[in-house]
Amino acid sequence: MRRKLIAGNWKMNTDLNSAYKLASEIVSLTGDMNLKSEVLLCPPFTSLFKVVEAVSGTAIKVGAQNCEYRESGAYTGEVSPQMISSASCNYVIIGHSERRSYYGETDETVNLKVKSALAAGLKPIVCIGETLAQREAGDTFKILQKQLRVALSEIEKSSFGMITIAYEPVWAIGTGVSASVEQAAEAHSNIRMFLRETFGAEAGNMRILYGGSMNERNCSELLSLDDIDGGLIGGASLKADLFVNIIKAAEETTQ
């Protein structure tokens, strides 16, 4: 049985003090919960160590929002998976649509980063998703399958258990517009079928998160779907009470 994962992507928000405060509030609100789900916080690089400090002694994990695929060298401004791992992090988000749109991330660089993250002992959360134009053209599944095929190229089957996929329809990120339950269910089902048929049973058992404006209002319905194994939460993860409400929904929809 796949364990649900509720991951908070704080994006370029919070400084040292507010990151520590937010993480501490989440710890406080989940303190008496015997969590069946996994909870992950992904603050900016500058706040990683403060959030690790805030969640110390709890089951809450910490991850980064991006990484460089090279281990070291003259790459000013970049942060390697080895550096992230040394900061006591467990996860790294790779290929988020904002990285693809604003910073030229490609399916090929996603693949390189996945390999590098795995080599450093990190668990990659690989983001895929279609734009509104691609969906309206009827190309959704073609786009998702291409992104998966390249991202997972030359990955050992033994590593598939370390990888999580996050489906994030680009048109639903930060817009407040979420995919309908039917759209989300269809996409997740297609992704899982493609993973199983293309890469084998191990890949078919990967966790698949929904990452398109999941919030406290729609989370219960989305998290109750068979092929949705959690959420990659943006805006709602910046308010402790809203984020914890999503965690509670994950707990309630777990058998």
N, C-alpha and C positions, 0 to 999 in steps of 0.2 A: 504494500500500500504506500502510495506517495504521500509524504508529509507536506502539508501546506507551508508555503513561505510567504510572509508579508514583509516586503522590503520597502523602506522609505528612502527615496532619492531626493536629497535636500537641494540638489543642483547648486547654483551659486548664491546660496543664502546662508545666513548665520555667520557670526564671528566666533572667536574662542569662547567668550562668556555666554553668548546666547546658545551656542551649540551644546555646551556643557549643561546649561539650564534645561534645554529641550530634552536632551537625552535623560537627564535626571528625572524629569517629570514623567517620561515614558516608563522609566524603571519603577517609579513610585506607583504609577497607576496599574502596572502589571505585576506588582510585587507579590500579591496573594493569589495569583493565577497559576495553576499548574498547567503550563502551556503544552498543548499537543502540537501546536504549530511552531514553526521556526520564525523568529523575528530578526530582522536585519536593518541596521541604520547605515546609510551611506552619505556622510557629510563631505564638505570640501576637504581637499588634502590638508589644508592648514589646521583643520580641527580634528583630524583623525585621532591624535593621541589623547586629546581631551575627552572625546566620546568614548574611546577605549577605557579611559579612567572612570568615566561616569557609569559605565555598564559592568565594570569589574565585579566579579563574583555572581553575576547573573547569567542567564542562558542567552541573553541578547548578543547577537553577533554584529561585527562592524566590517564594512567594506568600502572600497573606493569607487569613484564614479568613472574612472578611465585609467588607462595605463599606456606607456610606451612599450613596444614589443622588444626593443633592444635592452640588454641587461645593464649596460653602462656605456659611457663614452661622452663625446662632445655634442650633446643634444640639449642645448640650453632650454630650460623651462620644463623639461619632460621628467616623468617619474616612472621608474621601472617597476615591474611586478615584484622584484626582489626587495625593493625599498618598501613597497606596500606591505609585503609579508612581514618584514622586519618591524613594522609598526603594529604588529599583533592583529592584523586584519585577516579575514577569512575569505572574503569575496571581492570581486571587481566587476563592475558593469562595463560591458564592451559593445560598441556599435550603436549606442543610443541615437535616435533619429536626429537629435540636436547636434551630436558629433558628426553625423553624416552630412547634415544640411549646412552647418556653419563652418566646419573645419575639415571638410574633404575626406572624411572617413569613407572607405570603400569596403566592399565585401572581402577583398583581398587583404586589406590591413586588419580587418576584423579577424580573419583566419590566423594571421601572424600573431595577433595579440592573444587569441585563445590559446594557441600553442605555448606562448611564452608564459602566460598566467598559469597554465597547468604545470609547466616545468618548475614554477616557483611555489607550487603547492596551494595556489589560490583556486577558488571555485568561480568560474566565469558565468556571468549572467549575460547571455547573448541576445541582443535586441534585434528584432526584425519587424517590418511593418510597411504598409503601402501608403502612398499619398492619396489625396482625394481624387486627383486626376486619374491615377492608376486604377482606383476602385471604380470610378465612373466608366472607365474604358473596358472594364471586365477583366482586368489583368491581376487582380488581387492574388490569386493563388499561384500564378506564374511568378510573380515578384517574390512572394514568400518562399517558394521552393528554390528559386535561384539563390536567394540570400542564405538559406540553410545549406544548400549543396556546397557553396563556396566556403562558408564559415566553418563547416565541419570537415572540410577536405583534409585527408591525411591525419585525422585524429584517431588514435587507437581506441578500439571498442572498450577497452578496460577503463578509459577515461570518461566515458559517457555519463557515468554516475556522478561525476563532479560538475557536470554542465547543466545549467538551467536555461531554458529559452523564455524570452519575454516577448509576447506579441503586443505591439503597440501601434495601432492604426494611427498614422501620423496626423491625420485630420482630427483626431480626438484628443491630442495631447495639449494640455494647457488651455483648451478652448471651452471646457466645461461640458462639451458634447461627448457623450460616451457612445460607443457602438451599442446597438440594440442587443438584447440577450440573444436573439436569433443570429445576428451577425457574429457576435463573439463565439457562440457555440459552434457555428459553422467553421469559423477560422481555426479554432483550437482543434476541432475534430480533424480538419484537413491537415493541419500541421502534424498531429500525432500519427495519422495514417502515413503521411509522407516520410516521416522519420523512421517508422517501423519498416516500411517497404524499401526504403533506400539504404538505410544504415543498419537495420536489424532490430531484433527485439530489445536489446539494451537501450538503443536510442529511443525506441517507442515508449520506454518507461521514464524518459526525462521529465522533469517538472516543467510545465508550461504556465507562465504567469500572464495575467492580463494587465496591460499597462496603458490603457487609454482613458484617463480621467476616472479611475475608480475612486469612489468616495463613500461616505457613510450612508448615503441614500441608496446607492445601487449595489453595494458590495455583497449583501446577503444573497441576492438573486444570482449575481455573477459567480460567487464562490460556491454556490450549490450545484453548478454544472459539473458534470463528470470529468471533463477534460481541462478545467481551470483549476490549477494547483496553487493559486495564490495571486498576489498582486504586486506590481511594481508601482508604488504610490508616489506621486509628485506633490502637488500642492497640499493635499490633505495630510501629508506626513510632517508638515511644518507646524501643526497644532496637535499637541499631545493628546487631547481628548478625542479629536476626530480620528487620529491614527489608531488609538487604542480601541475605538469603536469598531474599526475594520478588523483589528486583531480578534476582538470578541466575536465578530461575524464568522471569521475563519474557524474559531473554536466551536461555534454552534453548528457549523456545517460539516464538521469533521465527524466521521462515524466513530 
